[in-house]
């Protein structure tokens, strides 16, 4: 998938997250524009993919943005 608002692929975002696990809200602020100027349509699919890959910090597991 691709995040149009951030001009990044999910693969890119996942790669950044795999190098430094961040809480989900911080991930959105650091690696995407979804939580600020973007549309937010990829927040849920991105969170699901990160959960499946076990790439969310424990404190962010219930934090949907």
URCORMO-V413433 format. One record per residue. N is the residue number from 1. PHI is phi in whole degrees, -180 to 180 (999 if undefined). OMEGA is omega in radians with two decimals (999 if undefined). BURIAL is 1 if it has 16 or more other C-alpha atoms within 10 Angstrom, else 0. Layout:
BEGIN
n->{N/N}
phi->{PHI/PHI}
omega->{OMEGA/OMEGA}
burial->{BURIAL/BURIAL}
END
This chain:
BEGIN
n->{1/2/3/4/5/6/7/8/9/10/11/12/13/14/15/16/17/18/19/20/21/22/23/24/25/26/27/28/29/30/31/32/33/34/35/36/37/38/39/40/41/42/43/44/45/46/47/48/49/50/51/52/53/54/55/56/57/58/59/60/61/62/63/64/65}
phi->{999/-137/-97/-63/-65/-98/57/-139/-80/-59/-58/-64/-63/-65/-62/-60/-66/-68/-84/-156/-64/-114/-59/-59/-62/-67/-57/-60/-72/-80/-109/-138/-111/-62/-90/-120/-95/-85/-83/82/-68/-100/-60/-66/-61/-67/-62/-62/-64/-65/-64/-63/-90/57/-116/-113/-67/-56/-68/-107/-63/-112/-99/-87/108}
omega->{-3.09/3.09/-3.10/-3.09/-3.09/-3.08/3.13/3.03/3.04/3.13/3.11/-3.13/3.12/3.10/3.09/-3.10/-3.12/3.14/-3.14/-3.11/3.12/2.96/-2.98/-3.14/3.13/3.06/3.13/-3.13/-3.08/-2.93/-3.09/2.99/-3.03/-3.06/-3.10/-3.06/-3.08/-3.09/3.11/-3.07/-3.13/-3.12/-3.10/3.11/3.12/3.12/3.13/-3.13/3.11/3.09/3.13/3.13/-3.12/-3.10/3.03/3.08/-3.07/-3.09/-3.11/-3.02/3.09/-3.07/-3.03/3.06/999}
burial->{0/0/1/1/1/1/0/0/0/1/0/0/1/1/0/0/1/0/0/0/1/1/1/1/0/0/1/1/0/0/0/1/1/1/1/0/0/0/0/1/0/1/1/0/0/1/1/0/0/1/0/0/0/0/1/1/0/0/0/1/0/0/0/0/1}
END
